[in-house]
Amino acid sequence: MYDCHGDVDRVPELLARVEREDDAGAWDELGYRLVLERDVVFPASFAALPRLVRLASRSARARGLAGAILRCAAGGHGCDDLLAGCADAIAEFRELLDQHLRSRPGDYFTTFLSLLAAEEQYHWSAVLGDFSDDFYQVTCPHCAVEVTIAIGDHGRYSAIRDWHLGDVDRRGLRPASPESLSGIGRRMHETALRDGEAVLADGIAHLFGHAECPCCASVFSIADEYASAHRPVM
């Protein structure tokens, strides 16, 4: 089970150290051996996952590292058999992450993304923003023009992006009502509302709502068009 640097014995030694005590140096080394900077994971990453999950209830470092590994699970890592063998640990991790979210922690958004990955919602785990300054590029399904979707402090609109003039011909978005949401959109929205994350919940309602194309005036589902264009290759 080689790690990101090709070693086969270093990760087990480091795991044993952090299991004995909260060793900051060992945690740092585990981080760069199990997840590369460009979100690449290796066999040792998934082999270490069950042990990290066992530590996650009492260690923020373990919880964060396990979440980072899962958020890379949609990539071309060639470790699908190892990932499948972690099913029980991932189920346990889902429950732990959900309970952590209920406590409204400082790392809420990162934990929210990790929970999406633990639920195999890898696309939204990879692309969802916190709606402070989010822009999503989609293609109008009717006229094929590229449309910019803004959801954040700058507004909630669809527009045509002009690199000299900025976002022009803006049209207000049409957020989904809570009753109309379904699937992962409903799950995300309900979780954010439950935990008092009003900005996140409002952003999700807009993301899973509809936009008007500034070019042809047709109306389309933002989330559907964005997901179909950016879903990771499994």
BAFI-3210 file (N, C-alpha, C; in Angstrom, 3 decimals, decimal comma, padded with zeros to 6 digits):
// residues 234
n [1|2|3|4|5|6|7|8|9|10|11|12|13|14|15|16|17|18|19|20|21|22|23|24|25|26|27|28|29|30|31|32|33|34|35|36|37|38|39|40|41|42|43|44|45|46|47|48|49|50|51|52|53|54|55|56|57|58|59|60|61|62|63|64|65|66|67|68|69|70|71|72|73|74|75|76|77|78|79|80|81|82|83|84|85|86|87|88|89|90|91|92|93|94|95|96|97|98|99|100|101|102|103|104|105|106|107|108|109|110|111|112|113|114|115|116|117|118|119|120|121|122|123|124|125|126|127|128|129|130|131|132|133|134|135|136|137|138|139|140|141|142|143|144|145|146|147|148|149|150|151|152|153|154|155|156|157|158|159|160|161|162|163|164|165|166|167|168|169|170|171|172|173|174|175|176|177|178|179|180|181|182|183|184|185|186|187|188|189|190|191|192|193|194|195|196|197|198|199|200|201|202|203|204|205|206|207|208|209|210|211|212|213|214|215|216|217|218|219|220|221|222|223|224|225|226|227|228|229|230|231|232|233|234]
n.u [000,854|001,308|002,232|001,725|004,312|005,506|006,375|006,039|005,951|005,910|003,458|001,909|003,545|003,340|000,594|000,391|001,782|000,113|-002,094|-001,255|-000,620|-001,406|000,306|001,673|003,620|003,615|001,007|001,148|002,956|001,528|-000,543|000,658|001,530|-000,715|-002,554|-002,037|-001,100|-002,629|-004,991|-004,783|-004,926|-003,681|-003,105|-002,436|-003,857|-006,587|-006,316|-005,622|-007,905|-010,037|-008,758|-008,305|-010,939|-011,740|-010,345|-011,494|-013,619|-012,499|-010,453|-009,727|-007,894|-007,764|-010,392|-010,478|-008,522|-009,483|-011,826|-010,719|-009,518|-011,782|-013,036|-011,530|-012,247|-013,551|-011,749|-009,326|-007,967|-007,540|-008,151|-010,540|-011,381|-010,247|-011,542|-014,192|-013,936|-013,930|-016,476|-018,002|-016,595|-016,915|-019,672|-019,896|-018,439|-020,048|-022,193|-020,821|-019,887|-022,306|-023,332|-021,369|-021,815|-024,240|-023,450|-022,704|-020,001|-016,763|-015,510|-017,548|-018,332|-016,349|-016,711|-019,301|-018,877|-017,312|-019,182|-020,929|-019,239|-018,926|-021,435|-021,336|-021,719|-019,934|-019,565|-020,880|-019,552|-017,060|-017,417|-019,127|-019,600|-019,274|-021,047|-020,353|-018,991|-019,620|-019,391|-020,770|-020,252|-022,269|-023,801|-026,274|-029,002|-030,584|-029,751|-027,041|-025,240|-022,696|-023,339|-023,039|-023,480|-024,215|-023,963|-023,974|-022,261|-022,170|-024,525|-027,448|-027,803|-028,188|-026,047|-024,302|-020,931|-018,670|-015,409|-014,426|-016,492|-017,651|-020,203|-022,944|-026,299|-027,992|-030,058|-032,403|-032,150|-034,233|-035,092|-035,418|-038,289|-038,544|-040,328|-040,276|-037,812|-035,750|-034,116|-030,552|-030,370|-032,501|-031,702|-029,257|-030,188|-032,027|-030,316|-028,581|-030,468|-031,390|-029,151|-028,890|-027,593|-028,077|-027,225|-025,936|-028,080|-029,829|-028,251|-028,083|-030,768|-031,003|-029,064|-030,175|-032,357|-033,834|-032,641|-032,696|-031,841|-029,809|-029,541|-031,395|-033,634|-034,755|-035,658|-033,936|-032,803|-030,424|-028,690|-028,945|-027,861|-025,285|-024,260|-024,342|-022,389|-020,053|-019,695|-017,680|-015,452|-015,966]
n.v [-001,185|001,663|005,102|008,634|009,258|006,966|005,266|002,395|001,775|003,935|005,316|003,483|003,574|006,266|006,462|004,815|006,388|008,711|007,529|006,851|009,321|012,834|013,849|016,479|016,789|014,257|014,198|016,252|015,131|012,855|014,107|015,155|012,813|011,303|012,808|014,514|017,857|018,572|017,273|014,449|011,002|007,891|004,264|003,888|005,930|005,192|002,808|003,753|005,008|003,736|003,663|006,364|007,260|006,029|007,567|010,010|010,996|012,169|013,704|016,512|016,755|014,171|013,910|015,927|015,036|012,524|013,392|014,899|012,890|011,430|013,369|013,262|010,969|010,553|010,743|009,584|007,307|004,596|002,843|001,577|-000,849|-000,816|001,429|000,510|-001,407|000,152|000,709|000,317|001,907|004,399|004,741|004,959|007,295|009,147|009,435|010,538|012,965|014,256|014,600|016,290|018,581|019,423|020,604|023,085|023,926|025,656|024,840|024,402|024,564|023,120|020,618|020,133|019,785|017,482|015,681|015,551|014,215|011,802|010,834|010,130|012,169|013,423|015,333|017,771|018,090|018,796|021,195|022,993|026,204|028,611|030,597|033,217|034,623|033,537|032,160|030,561|028,894|028,190|026,531|027,670|025,586|025,899|027,875|027,669|029,606|030,896|031,319|033,294|032,602|034,220|033,964|035,335|037,832|039,790|039,683|037,924|036,513|035,904|036,340|037,738|037,422|039,949|040,705|043,236|044,963|043,681|041,816|041,705|042,601|041,565|039,172|038,464|035,672|032,750|031,441|028,111|026,925|025,657|023,492|022,541|021,458|018,547|015,336|015,568|018,318|019,040|017,653|018,955|021,577|021,280|020,372|022,584|024,526|023,326|023,584|026,259|027,734|030,138|031,666|029,752|027,983|029,656|030,165|027,597|027,176|029,024|028,030|025,579|026,446|028,327|029,919|032,702|032,860|035,403|035,817|034,333|034,296|032,001|029,709|027,823|024,994|025,635|023,978|021,482|021,928|022,772|020,559|018,524|019,346|019,454|017,229|014,884|012,490|009,107]
n.w [000,000|-001,181|-000,573|-001,368|-002,004|-002,758|-000,747|001,409|004,060|005,765|006,371|008,051|010,345|011,086|011,586|013,809|015,628|015,903|016,944|019,454|020,622|020,265|017,888|016,376|014,371|013,162|012,184|010,265|008,434|007,658|006,299|003,905|002,797|002,270|000,790|-002,103|-003,186|-005,397|-005,045|-005,261|-004,608|-003,185|-002,906|-000,112|001,049|001,088|002,445|004,932|005,755|007,410|009,941|010,404|010,575|012,937|014,733|014,381|015,939|018,139|017,230|015,408|013,364|012,300|011,400|009,459|007,633|006,830|005,595|003,493|001,966|001,132|-000,436|-002,671|-003,894|-006,291|-008,311|-010,798|-009,421|-009,372|-007,319|-006,680|-005,564|-003,025|-001,984|-001,971|000,000|002,231|003,027|005,415|007,245|006,050|006,246|009,025|009,303|007,976|009,787|011,953|010,865|010,315|012,903|013,878|012,328|013,396|015,720|014,964|014,080|013,820|011,499|009,694|006,882|005,469|006,653|005,785|003,015|003,136|004,138|001,960|000,143|001,520|001,170|-001,417|-003,190|-005,115|-007,103|-006,232|-003,855|-004,770|-006,213|-004,960|-003,594|-000,876|-001,210|-000,796|-002,732|-005,361|-008,633|-011,399|-014,401|-017,102|-019,913|-022,027|-022,583|-024,797|-026,691|-026,638|-025,765|-023,594|-020,225|-017,349|-013,979|-011,075|-007,596|-004,707|-002,740|-004,680|-005,967|-007,269|-010,085|-013,644|-016,456|-019,302|-019,712|-020,211|-020,932|-020,801|-020,062|-017,940|-016,201|-018,176|-019,222|-017,141|-015,464|-012,980|-010,765|-010,254|-007,456|-006,093|-004,400|-001,047|-001,023|-003,605|-004,010|-004,479|-004,077|-003,904|-003,727|-002,037|000,255|000,939|001,355|003,471|005,487|005,840|006,674|009,029|010,630|011,010|009,021|007,215|004,951|003,375|002,917|001,469|-000,781|-001,892|-002,552|-004,638|-006,428|-007,114|-008,386|-011,078|-014,085|-016,340|-019,696|-020,931|-023,619|-025,307|-023,783|-022,751|-020,099|-017,686|-015,701|-013,311|-011,718|-012,991|-015,565|-014,913|-013,505|-015,461|-017,193|-015,688|-014,127|-012,362|-013,891|-013,401]
ca.u [000,000|002,246|001,636|001,943|005,740|005,976|006,797|005,028|006,003|005,901|002,114|001,556|004,306|002,762|-000,717|000,626|002,181|-001,019|-003,013|-000,724|-000,685|-001,707|001,622|001,465|004,542|003,140|-000,187|001,571|003,538|000,429|-001,287|001,255|001,722|-001,995|-003,259|-001,162|-001,641|-003,630|-006,112|-004,528|-004,761|-003,016|-003,631|-002,290|-004,881|-007,796|-005,971|-005,571|-009,185|-010,738|-008,073|-008,568|-012,325|-011,799|-009,791|-012,134|-014,531|-011,738|-009,347|-010,090|-006,946|-008,202|-011,637|-010,166|-007,761|-010,408|-012,686|-009,947|-009,371|-013,068|-013,346|-010,756|-012,600|-014,084|-010,662|-008,823|-006,921|-007,347|-008,268|-011,964|-011,574|-009,927|-012,613|-015,347|-013,663|-014,082|-017,897|-018,455|-015,955|-017,520|-021,002|-019,653|-017,960|-021,216|-022,912|-019,981|-019,887|-023,619|-023,400|-020,474|-022,495|-025,294|-022,839|-022,381|-018,568|-016,049|-015,170|-018,832|-018,443|-015,483|-017,387|-020,443|-018,356|-016,894|-020,394|-021,379|-018,381|-019,248|-022,699|-021,020|-022,076|-018,594|-019,624|-021,175|-018,471|-015,909|-017,647|-019,994|-018,968|-020,001|-021,963|-019,906|-018,569|-019,628|-019,784|-020,852|-020,387|-023,114|-024,176|-027,720|-029,359|-031,418|-029,022|-025,631|-024,377|-022,167|-024,018|-022,455|-024,440|-023,626|-024,721|-023,093|-022,345|-022,322|-025,880|-027,937|-028,266|-027,535|-025,531|-023,264|-019,688|-017,839|-014,157|-014,159|-017,616|-018,121|-021,408|-023,938|-027,642|-028,274|-031,425|-032,484|-032,391|-035,512|-034,734|-036,380|-038,948|-038,191|-041,230|-039,980|-036,504|-035,747|-032,800|-029,445|-030,662|-033,336|-030,885|-028,331|-030,946|-032,576|-029,211|-028,141|-031,505|-031,377|-027,994|-028,875|-026,709|-029,046|-026,601|-025,726|-029,395|-030,336|-027,454|-028,486|-032,074|-030,770|-028,313|-031,089|-033,488|-033,798|-032,069|-033,127|-030,722|-029,874|-029,486|-032,616|-034,726|-035,283|-035,436|-033,388|-032,350|-028,994|-027,966|-028,922|-026,920|-023,925|-023,834|-024,122|-021,152|-018,879|-019,659|-016,392|-015,395|-015,820]
ca.v [000,000|002,786|006,415|009,594|009,343|005,645|004,459|001,420|001,511|005,144|005,653|002,714|004,082|007,549|006,200|004,298|007,519|009,583|006,755|006,893|010,688|013,830|014,276|017,430|016,492|013,053|014,577|017,019|014,211|012,048|014,930|015,237|011,466|010,693|013,632|015,476|019,208|018,651|016,387|013,099|010,027|006,657|003,141|004,072|006,874|004,444|001,827|004,453|005,647|003,221|004,068|007,791|007,409|005,647|008,678|011,270|011,511|012,924|014,416|017,330|016,464|012,920|014,179|016,706|014,239|011,533|014,109|015,265|011,671|011,121|014,359|012,890|009,592|010,460|010,862|008,365|006,801|003,163|002,150|001,369|-002,002|-000,372|002,322|-000,326|-002,070|001,123|001,072|000,411|003,079|005,597|004,875|005,496|008,663|009,972|009,749|011,424|014,286|014,859|015,040|017,446|019,730|019,860|021,427|024,363|024,149|026,646|024,263|023,894|024,376|022,004|019,401|019,984|019,204|016,107|014,873|015,287|013,172|010,544|010,386|009,889|013,336|013,941|016,546|018,954|018,231|019,415|022,493|023,894|027,291|029,026|031,643|034,575|035,262|032,375|032,288|029,278|029,045|027,158|026,744|027,649|024,374|026,233|028,603|027,288|030,700|030,725|032,196|033,391|032,612|034,782|033,745|035,781|039,219|040,676|039,547|036,606|036,827|035,347|037,444|037,453|038,029|040,696|040,893|044,669|045,634|042,905|041,017|042,586|042,059|040,715|038,735|037,898|034,235|032,316|030,373|027,038|026,926|024,434|022,398|022,030|020,801|017,094|014,730|016,126|019,725|019,080|017,186|020,027|022,722|020,944|020,307|023,950|025,169|022,698|024,041|027,717|028,311|030,788|032,056|028,525|027,486|030,537|029,929|026,306|027,384|029,697|027,132|024,546|027,111|028,517|031,155|033,101|033,148|036,791|035,866|033,854|034,448|030,721|029,458|026,482|024,617|025,921|022,814|020,415|022,261|022,812|019,199|017,737|019,805|019,405|016,034|014,214|011,187|008,067]
ca.w [000,000|-001,261|-000,366|-002,437|-002,305|-003,128|000,405|001,836|005,494|006,578|006,844|009,253|011,491|011,481|012,183|015,166|016,477|016,239|017,788|020,829|021,122|019,238|017,444|015,288|013,276|012,479|011,423|009,094|007,457|007,115|005,352|002,572|002,258|001,915|-000,194|-002,759|-003,267|-006,467|-004,706|-005,756|-003,534|-003,552|-002,121|001,332|001,499|001,420|003,473|006,220|006,047|008,594|011,177|010,582|011,018|014,356|015,498|014,009|016,960|019,142|016,594|014,257|012,282|011,680|010,689|008,271|006,670|006,274|004,670|002,301|001,163|000,501|-001,460|-003,861|-004,247|-007,646|-009,278|-011,421|-008,529|-009,583|-006,026|-006,422|-004,678|-001,669|-001,573|-001,654|001,275|003,321|003,100|006,811|007,845|005,467|006,860|010,368|009,147|007,644|011,020|012,753|010,240|010,506|014,294|014,018|011,739|014,313|016,770|014,322|014,355|013,029|010,198|009,190|005,441|005,078|007,091|004,884|001,781|003,428|004,240|000,594|-000,417|002,205|000,593|-002,824|-003,994|-005,364|-007,926|-005,427|-002,879|-005,437|-006,850|-004,197|-002,867|000,332|-001,659|-000,468|-003,986|-006,242|-010,025|-012,080|-015,840|-017,698|-021,306|-022,223|-023,342|-025,956|-027,739|-026,485|-025,340|-022,243|-019,276|-016,021|-012,877|-009,852|-006,360|-003,637|-002,299|-005,838|-006,479|-007,676|-011,431|-014,829|-017,274|-020,294|-019,223|-021,150|-020,198|-020,677|-019,411|-016,797|-016,434|-018,804|-019,464|-015,983|-015,197|-011,644|-010,669|-009,704|-006,515|-005,860|-003,099|-000,304|-001,367|-004,945|-004,036|-004,347|-004,193|-003,140|-003,449|-000,834|001,382|001,310|001,850|004,785|006,447|006,128|007,476|010,355|011,395|011,103|008,014|006,331|003,684|002,612|002,492|000,421|-001,974|-002,464|-003,184|-005,924|-007,309|-007,598|-009,009|-012,525|-014,627|-017,678|-020,591|-021,419|-025,080|-025,963|-022,809|-022,274|-018,677|-017,510|-014,362|-013,154|-011,203|-013,996|-016,632|-014,385|-013,166|-016,664|-017,843|-014,819|-013,279|-012,506|-014,541|-012,384]
c.u [000,896|001,504|001,991|003,404|006,344|006,441|005,661|004,986|005,814|004,516|001,705|002,296|003,700|001,391|-000,574|001,007|000,989|-002,074|-002,562|-000,870|-000,935|-000,410|001,469|002,367|004,098|001,902|000,194|002,125|002,478|-000,325|-000,660|001,631|000,416|-002,779|-002,272|-001,867|-002,727|-004,733|-005,978|-004,306|-004,203|-003,536|-003,545|-003,358|-006,135|-007,521|-005,971|-006,938|-009,904|-010,079|-008,274|-009,987|-012,456|-011,282|-010,615|-013,057|-013,811|-010,606|-009,833|-009,158|-007,351|-009,461|-011,357|-009,443|-008,637|-011,342|-011,972|-009,756|-010,668|-013,418|-012,559|-011,216|-013,156|-012,987|-010,220|-007,683|-006,656|-007,478|-009,720|-012,213|-011,273|-011,021|-013,854|-015,168|-013,798|-015,544|-018,376|-017,872|-016,583|-018,913|-020,887|-019,250|-019,109|-021,965|-022,130|-019,996|-021,220|-023,786|-022,524|-021,129|-023,548|-024,743|-022,454|-020,929|-017,973|-015,685|-016,422|-018,788|-017,568|-016,120|-018,584|-019,997|-017,919|-018,097|-020,957|-020,550|-018,684|-020,572|-022,587|-021,541|-020,789|-018,618|-019,843|-020,135|-017,285|-016,168|-018,462|-019,175|-019,787|-020,937|-021,619|-019,536|-018,498|-020,093|-019,728|-021,064|-021,203|-023,365|-025,688|-028,093|-030,154|-030,650|-027,512|-024,702|-023,888|-022,771|-023,286|-023,570|-023,716|-024,555|-023,801|-023,293|-022,552|-023,719|-026,208|-028,587|-027,601|-027,114|-024,622|-022,005|-018,905|-016,560|-013,755|-015,246|-018,103|-019,342|-022,514|-025,243|-028,039|-029,767|-031,454|-032,778|-033,752|-035,236|-035,830|-037,023|-038,554|-039,047|-040,892|-038,640|-036,657|-034,307|-031,756|-029,663|-031,491|-032,533|-029,944|-029,069|-031,476|-031,486|-028,749|-029,173|-031,510|-030,296|-027,876|-027,961|-027,557|-028,453|-026,392|-027,053|-029,954|-029,571|-027,835|-029,837|-031,924|-030,053|-029,211|-032,391|-033,281|-033,192|-032,651|-031,898|-030,838|-029,925|-030,811|-033,843|-035,370|-034,911|-034,971|-032,969|-030,844|-028,228|-027,876|-027,885|-025,481|-023,410|-023,528|-022,817|-019,915|-018,787|-018,338|-016,511|-015,119|-015,008]
c.v [001,243|004,107|007,347|009,715|007,976|004,769|003,546|001,220|002,749|005,476|004,808|003,187|005,390|007,377|005,679|005,425|008,386|008,844|006,756|008,280|011,641|014,500|015,173|017,141|015,281|013,360|015,334|016,090|013,304|012,828|014,954|013,879|010,845|011,491|014,623|016,814|019,336|017,614|015,008|012,176|008,724|005,524|003,339|005,016|006,127|003,359|002,465|004,958|005,063|003,621|005,553|008,020|007,051|006,769|009,956|011,836|012,359|013,750|015,184|017,062|015,190|013,144|014,938|015,892|013,166|012,187|014,479|014,058|011,359|012,111|014,110|011,569|009,450|010,486|009,523|007,761|005,317|002,324|001,842|000,200|-001,629|000,549|001,524|-001,030|-001,152|001,468|001,235|001,646|004,361|005,821|005,446|006,967|009,610|010,388|010,744|012,842|014,994|015,369|016,266|018,704|020,294|020,741|022,815|024,763|025,239|026,147|023,713|023,603|023,227|020,679|019,103|019,331|017,759|015,187|014,570|014,181|011,818|009,974|010,147|010,993|014,085|015,229|017,782|019,164|018,980|020,853|023,469|024,955|027,676|030,205|033,026|035,323|034,185|032,729|030,913|029,543|027,872|027,513|026,671|026,426|024,661|026,948|028,408|028,441|030,433|031,790|032,140|033,471|033,129|034,498|034,140|037,245|040,198|040,601|038,114|036,782|035,932|036,518|036,896|038,171|038,662|041,072|042,350|045,364|044,922|042,080|041,936|041,827|041,089|040,412|038,084|036,411|033,956|031,153|029,328|027,220|025,642|023,236|021,769|021,306|019,293|016,597|015,426|017,606|019,878|018,699|018,297|021,195|022,463|020,890|021,705|024,691|024,633|023,285|025,558|028,403|028,954|031,158|030,838|027,995|028,332|030,332|028,641|026,438|028,074|028,770|026,056|025,152|027,252|029,876|031,424|033,430|034,582|036,893|035,472|033,902|033,127|030,538|028,015|026,268|024,821|024,665|021,714|020,699|022,267|021,398|018,393|018,099|019,567|018,163|015,301|012,864|010,129|006,903]
c.w [000,000|-001,114|-001,525|-002,858|-002,598|-001,983|000,857|003,344|006,365|007,149|008,048|010,505|012,006|012,130|013,612|016,122|016,869|017,049|019,244|021,440|019,959|018,805|016,214|014,095|012,475|011,646|010,153|008,011|006,849|006,041|003,978|001,998|001,750|000,879|-000,788|-002,924|-004,328|-006,271|-005,340|-004,566|-004,090|-002,668|-000,613|001,892|001,929|002,459|004,859|006,667|007,268|009,913|011,453|011,097|012,497|015,249|015,368|015,083|017,996|018,537|015,370|013,079|011,550|010,851|009,389|007,211|006,038|005,271|003,375|001,384|000,424|-000,600|-002,742|-004,463|-005,653|-008,705|-009,830|-010,634|-008,695|-008,328|-005,672|-005,474|-003,230|-001,133|-001,184|-000,320|002,474|003,591|004,541|007,499|007,323|006,043|008,272|010,298|008,800|008,898|011,877|012,188|010,449|011,935|014,520|013,452|012,680|015,440|016,259|014,546|013,479|011,643|009,507|007,693|004,950|005,465|006,200|003,567|001,988|003,537|002,854|-000,050|000,210|001,714|-000,910|-003,740|-004,343|-006,180|-007,060|-004,339|-003,479|-005,864|-006,010|-003,475|-001,660|000,061|-001,104|-001,747|-005,067|-007,648|-010,667|-013,565|-016,399|-019,156|-021,422|-023,062|-024,607|-027,066|-027,658|-026,143|-023,918|-021,331|-017,940|-014,984|-011,637|-008,676|-005,212|-003,314|-003,454|-006,442|-006,819|-009,035|-012,469|-015,704|-018,362|-019,833|-020,363|-020,405|-020,085|-019,863|-018,150|-017,165|-016,946|-019,031|-018,341|-015,860|-013,814|-011,671|-010,035|-008,747|-006,397|-004,492|-002,365|-000,706|-002,718|-005,030|-003,874|-004,396|-003,339|-002,853|-002,189|000,395|001,856|001,950|003,255|005,847|006,832|006,980|008,903|011,234|011,454|010,114|006,920|004,974|002,790|002,080|001,357|-000,881|-002,667|-003,162|-004,535|-006,906|-007,897|-008,134|-010,505|-012,882|-015,995|-018,516|-021,103|-022,941|-025,724|-025,064|-022,395|-020,803|-018,511|-016,062|-014,251|-012,764|-012,250|-015,071|-016,120|-014,095|-014,414|-017,356|-017,015|-013,936|-013,468|-013,194|-013,480|-012,963]
res [m|y|d|c|h|g|d|v|d|r|v|p|e|l|l|a|r|v|e|r|e|d|d|a|g|a|w|d|e|l|g|y|r|l|v|l|e|r|d|v|v|f|p|a|s|f|a|a|l|p|r|l|v|r|l|a|s|r|s|a|r|a|r|g|l|a|g|a|i|l|r|c|a|a|g|g|h|g|c|d|d|l|l|a|g|c|a|d|a|i|a|e|f|r|e|l|l|d|q|h|l|r|s|r|p|g|d|y|f|t|t|f|l|s|l|l|a|a|e|e|q|y|h|w|s|a|v|l|g|d|f|s|d|d|f|y|q|v|t|c|p|h|c|a|v|e|v|t|i|a|i|g|d|h|g|r|y|s|a|i|r|d|w|h|l|g|d|v|d|r|r|g|l|r|p|a|s|p|e|s|l|s|g|i|g|r|r|m|h|e|t|a|l|r|d|g|e|a|v|l|a|d|g|i|a|h|l|f|g|h|a|e|c|p|c|c|a|s|v|f|s|i|a|d|e|y|a|s|a|h|r|p|v|m]
***
